[in-house]
Amino acid sequence: MTEFRSISELKKLLADNCKIEKIQPPMIASDIEVNVVTVTVLCPDGKTQTIRAYREEAHALREFVRNL
């Protein structure tokens, strides 16, 4: 199975010492089916990156972040 683009992108940013700043909807929210997930990442150079995932990819991205 190939990895979702959003997870590959997040792994690359984390490997570059970027930190997850915010996840929408918040991880503390109940795990009802979420159709859109947005992860905001802050990098050492001060730039922020936004990763957005939809449907099945959104669920996989939330699970990836939960298991970090």
N, C-alpha and C positions, 0 to 999 in steps of 0.2 A: 504494500500500500504506500502510495506517495504521501508525503507530508504536506499539509495545507500551507499555502504561501504565507499566511499571517504568522504561523508558528515558526517557519523558517526565518522570517524577517525579525521576529522577536528574539529568537536564539542568537542571531547575528548581532543585534543591538546589545544584548546582555553580555555577549562575548567581548564587546567593545567597551565594557564597564559602564554601560548605560543602566539606569535604574527605573523600575516601574514607578510612575508617579501617581497614576489614577486609572481605575477600571470602571467603566460605566456599562451596565448597571453595577453597583457595588457588589463585591463577592459576598458580603454578609446578607445580601438579599436572598430570599428563598430561591431554590433552584428550579423555579418554574421555567417552562420552556422560554428561552431568550432567543429572539430572532436577530438581534444586532448587538455586538459587543465592541466597545471602543477602548483601546488601551493607549494611554499617553505615557511616553517614555522620555525621561530627561537624561541627556548625555553629558559627559564631562565638559564638553566645549560650550555648554549652556543652551544648546539647541534642544527643542522638543520634537519628538516624532510621534505621529499618531498612526496606529494600526487599527483598522476596522475589519470586522469579519461578520458574515451573515449566515443564518440558518445552521447547518451542520458544522460548518467551519467555526461559527461562534461558540457552539457547545464544546468543540475540541479545544479551542483557544482558552476558554474558561477552565477546562480540566487541566490543561498544560500549566497555566498560571497557578492553579490551586496546588499542584504537585511540586512547585518550585521549592 
